[in-house]
Amino acid sequence: MESQDFDLIAKQTAQAVREVLGAARLSAGDIFVIGCSSSEVLGEQIGTHTSMEVAPYLFDGAQSVLKPAGVFLAAQCCEHLNRALVIERDCMERYGFDQVNAIPQPNHAGGAFGTIAYRSFDHPVVVEDIQAKAKAGIDIGGTLIGMHIHPVVVPLRISIDAIGKAHIICARYRPKYIGGIRAIYDENLM
């Protein structure tokens, strides 16, 4: 891929994150999870062509939107680290998550996106679980992020359906409906 293709990937990532952030109505301090297959972004099968070249563009595109909004990024690692997440220490302390001892590596355990997050965050830590506290997220290339989003998870359609060559699935949290047929619901929470 050419460098202009990587620039487009950064723009697509920022656009997708911006749209999900708006639709999910996230606030400063909320968690936004991203699972990303750099292989799929490049048009290859997940887990076969990890790319440390494209991952920084994906990370920077996401952070260009999330960081100014004060929203924490949780970067999901690959299945070899059991989909552990790289987060900022501030996020871990705010939510009371437990740190685990792992350093993500491309091609071994963690994947390119998790590795770049670990290298790029101010004070990175790896946690095994964020206890389904994410309020929204993007699955880039079939990485399965649903377990990290607080129930009830609602799929979102945004104006784009791919980043690079990877299909994306976007999701957000909504509060559970309770009360049955007599209940009236707050439209702002739907």
ZIDATA-V896362 format. One record per helix or strand. SS is the DSSP state (~ for helix, > for strand). FROM is the first residue (numbers start at 1). TO is the last residue. If there is no record, write none. Layout:
BEGIN
ss:from:to
SS:FROM:TO
SS:FROM:TO
END
This chain:
BEGIN
ss:from:to
~:3:24
>:31:36
~:38:41
~:55:69
>:72:76
~:79:81
>:85:88
~:89:95
>:99:100
>:105:105
>:109:110
~:111:120
>:124:127
>:134:134
>:136:140
~:146:148
>:149:149
>:153:156
>:162:163
>:166:173
~:180:182
~:187:189
END
